[in-house]
Amino acid sequence: MSSTKHDWTKAEILEIYNKPLMDLLFEAATIHRQHHDPNVVQVSTLLSIKTGGCPEDCGYCPQAARYHTDITGNDLMSVQQVKAQALRAKSSGSSRVCMGAAWRNVKDGPEFDQVLEMVRTINKLDMEVCCTLGMITENQAQRLAEAGLYAYNHNLDTSEEYYKEVISTRGFEDRIQTIENVRKTNVTVCSGGIIGMGESIEDRAGMLVALATLDPQPESVPINALVAVEGTPMEDEKPVEIWEMIRMVATTRIVMPETQVRLSAGRMNMSREGQAMCFFAGANSIFAGDKLLTTPNPDVNDDMKMFEMLGLVPQKPFIKVMQPPTVEAADSQFAALGEKPKWTRPGHQIERNLEASGKTKA
């Protein structure tokens, strides 16, 4: 039986976050070593299988159709293209492929069937498969599970309070509902957020409260530093300082001891020393590959050199949870229901998002 605490309060988490840094690091590193091998880091490769044209208005995202960014959209990749990318990722040390599609939510039909085929194909390569496809229903989650999905990513992004300042096209409760739908299957949950969007430290603590009070807690929590992209409403946000990232990682490790904490977007701005401090503070997963969906990421060879320097080794697949079996499409127990779920559209307005939508490209 896990003794993980699930009743964290914002005050408790703030007290941890604001500790003297040496005390915070010592506590986080101690907890990390109790639950994980400190020299093993899980390596994931993020693949954008459908880029751009998203109908949402997330203030941080260059893939939103309404903002004028330099993103070149592309239609859904073929299963063969995805397989080739997965094999390349595997040869460079990744144990997981995470496929992202710029959708608001999954719609039953040929495109989703194609994604299910991608899941089957990658699972058969003995790699963990993760998808991030927007909101999904329970039946869609069951179909992904049956295809052999290992993890589903659905970030909370920020605290429930600050969420309304970032996105107006969906509600925070939709995020929670999607995670609950995934939890009704054997698929693991990957959910984290972004710091550096103009939120307060209280909001960072609020996001960790929302994640840490889930029972069970997410198996994977990505911590992203905002990559401010020109053309998005958040293009002028100042970069997150490395100390903020280290504190966030350490606090996440303390409140979610068994979770894999992933250093995600923003590593391009971090020195090797800064990343080493994050690994010491409890980060034990990274995204590898030259791009994270649309934003730049360190070269995989540079990452492997850093691993060598620090004595880190990539985690093998299916260490934390057994490999799920793959059921072929012809043998599926779950049919497409053609559902039209009523995901929320809160309808409030966010000034900076409206301004960015109205700007034309310079």
N, C-alpha and C positions, 0 to 999 in steps of 0.2 A: 504493500500500500504506500502510495506517495505521501510524504508529509508536507507537500508544497502548500504554502499559505495562499488562500484565494480571496481573503477579505481585506485587501490592501485599501488604505484610504489615501487621498491626495496629500494630506498632511504628513503621513508616514513616508510617502515617496519623496516629497520635497525635502524632508529632513535628511534622507539618504543622499539625494542629488547635491545638496548644499554642504555636505561634510567637507572637512579639509581634504584636499585631493589625495594625500598620501594614505589617509585612513580609508578613504573610499576605494582606492586601488587595492589596498591590502585586503579589505573585506571581500571585494568582488573577485580578486584572484584566488582567495581561499575557497570561496563557494564554487568557483569555476573548477578548481582541481578536485573538489569532492564529487562532482557530477560528470566531468569530462576529462579526456586526456588533453592537457594543455598544449601538446605539440602536434595535435591533429586538427586540420582545418578542412571543412567541407567546401568543395569548389563547385559552383553552379555556373552554367552558361545560359545567358538570357537571349532568346531569339524572338525577334519581332516577326510573327508569321503573317500579320496584316497591319500595315502601318498607315497612320493618318486618317483623316476624315471622321474622327469621332464626334458624335453630336453633343457630348458633355461640355461643361464650361470650367473644368478644373483649372484653377488659376496658375498652377505650376506646369501645365502640360502642353508641350509643343505639338501634340497630335490632335488637339481640339480643332475641328474644322473652322471654328469662328475666329481663330487667331491667325495672324499673318506671320508665319515662321518659314524657315527654309526647309521644312520637312517635305521630302518627296514621298507621296503616298504610294502604296502598292497593294494590289489585290492579294487575296489569300494565297500563300505559297503552296506548291504541290507537295504531296507526301514524299516524293523522291528528293526534292530540294531539302526538305526538313531532315530526311535520313542522312543525306550527305553532310549537312551541318552538324548533326548529332555525332556522327563518326569522327569528324574533325575535333569536336569538343572532347570526345572520349580520349582520343590520342594525345590531347594536350593536358590531361589530368582531371577533367571534369567528371563528377559522378552523377550530375543531374543536369537535365535540360529543362529550362522553364520557357514555355511558349506563351507569348503575349499577343493578343489581338485587340486592336483599338475599337472595341465594341462597348456599347452601354450595357447590354445584357445579351446572353446567348439566345438565339432564335433557332428553334428546331428547323431542320431542312438540310439541303446538300452541303452547305458550308460546315455545319456542326458535324455532320457525318464524316466529312473529310478530316476534321480535327480529331475525331474519335479514332480514325485510321492512323493518324500521326501518333497518337498515344500508344496504340497497339504496336506500331512499328518500333518506337523508341524503347518501350518496355522490353521488347524481344531482343534489344541490343544489350540487355542487362544494365540499363541506366535508369535512375530514378526520373520520372516524368512529372513535371509541374505545369499547370496551366494558369493563366490569368486572363480571363475572358469577360470580366464584368460580372453583373449579377446573374445567378443561376437558381433554378428551381430545384426542389428535391429530386424530381425525376431525372433532370439533366445531370445532377450530381451522381445519381445512381448509374447512369449510362457511362459517365466518365470513369467511375470506379470499376465498372465491369470491364472497360477497355484496358485497365491496368494503370490508371492514374495513381501516382504516389502522393502528390501534394496539390492543393489548390491555393493560389495566392489571391488574397483580397485584402488590401491594406485599409486600415481605418484612417490613415493619412495624418490625423491630428486628434485633438480632444473633441468631444461632442459639441462643446461650446464654440470652439474656434472654427469648426467644420463649416459653419454657416458663412464664414468670411472667405472661404476658399472655393466652395462649390454651391451652386444654386439649383442644379438640374437633378439632384437626387438627395435623399435624406440619409443621415447617419444610421437610422434604423435599418435601411436596406443593406448596409454593410453587415450589420449584426445578423440579419435574417439569412443572408447568403452563407455566412460562416456556420450558422445553425443548420442550414440545409446540407452543407458539406459534412458536418458532424454526424448526420444520420447515416453516413456511409463509412467505409473503412479508410477513406482518404484522409491524409494528415492536413493540418491547417497551417498556412504560412500567412502571417498578417503582422504588419508593422506600420511604419509611417515615415514622415519627412520632418526634419527640423530645418529652421532657417526661412520659414515662410512668413515671418513677421509675428509669430506666436510668442506668448510669454513662457517663462519657465513653468508657471502653473499649468499652462496648456500641455506642455511636454509631460508633466506629471499626470495630467488628466488622461492623456492618451495611454500612458502605461497602466493607469487604474483600469481603463476599459479592457486592455489586453490581459492584465494579470488577474482580473476577477472572472475571466472566462474559465469555465471548468469543464474539460481540461484546458489548460493554457495552450496557446498555439505551439506546435512543435518547432516552428521556425519564425523568428521575428526579424525582418529586415529593418535596419536603421539607415535611412537615406539622409544625406545632406543635400539641400536644394541645389540643383544646377540651374542657375537663373538663365533662361533662354530668351534671347531677343525676340520681341513680338508677343511674348506672354505677359499677362498682368503682373507677374512677379519678376520681370526682367531687371528691376533696379534693387532687388533685395541684396543686402551685403552678404558676402560669403560667411558661412559658419566657421567659427574658430575651432582649431583642433581640440582645444580644451573642452569645448561644449560637446563635441563628438565623444571624447573619452568619458566624460561624465555621464552622457546618455547611455553609452554602451555598458559602463560599470553599473549604473542604476538598473538597467534592464536585466543584467546578469543576476543581480541580487534579488530582484522581485520575481524573476522567472528562471530559477536555477537549472531546470532540466532542458530548457529551450535552447535551440541553436540560434545564436545572435549573429545576424549577417551584416557585415559592412557592405553597404550597397552603393547607391549613387554618391558621387562626390569624392571618390578616392583619387581622382586625377589631381585634386588640390591638396592631397595629404602626402607628406614626406614618408619615407620608409620608417623613420623613427616614430612618427605619429601613428602610423598603422601598427607598428610593433607595440606601442602603448595600448592601442585598442585591443590587440590580441591578448596582451597581459591582463587587460581589464575584463576579458571574458568573451570577446568576439571570436567565434570559431566557424565562420562561414564567410565566403566572399563570392561576388560575381566576377567571373573571368571573361575575357574576350574584349575586343577593341571598342565595342559599343554596348550600352545598356538601352535597349530599344532604340532611342534616337540620340542619346547623349554620350560623349566620349568616355572611355574607360581605359585603364592602363593595359599595355600590351601583355599578353599571356606569358611571353618569355620573361618579361620584367618581373611579373608576379612569381614565376618559378625561381628566378634568381633570388628574389626576396625570401621565399620559403627556404631556399638552401642556406642563405645567410643566417636566418633565424632558427634553423633546425626544425622547420615545420614540414609535415608531410600531408598530402591530400588524403581526405577520408575516403575509404572504399564505399561503394554503394550499398544500401540496404543494411547498414550497421545498426541504425536506431529502430527501424521497423522492417519487417520481412517484405520481400518482393511480392507485390500483388500478382495474382494470376491474370492472364489476358483471356477474355472470352471473345471469340470471333463474332463479327457482326451477324452472321447467319444463325448463331446460337444464342443471341441476346434475349434475355428475359424481359428487358425494358424497351417498349416501343416509344417512338416520338409521340407526344400527346398534342403537339401543336398548341401548346399553352400560350396564353397572352396574359401573363401576370401583371398586376397593377403595381409596378414599382413607383415610388413616390416622385413627384415633381414639386418641390416645396414652393417654388414660385416667387420667393423673395429676390431682390436684386442686389448685386454686388457691384459697387461703383467702378472699381478698377477693372473688373472683368468686362463690364459694358464698354468702358473706355478703350480697352485693348481690342475688343471686337470691332469697334468703329474706326480704328486706325487703319490707314492703308500702308502698304509696305514702302519703306523709304527707297 
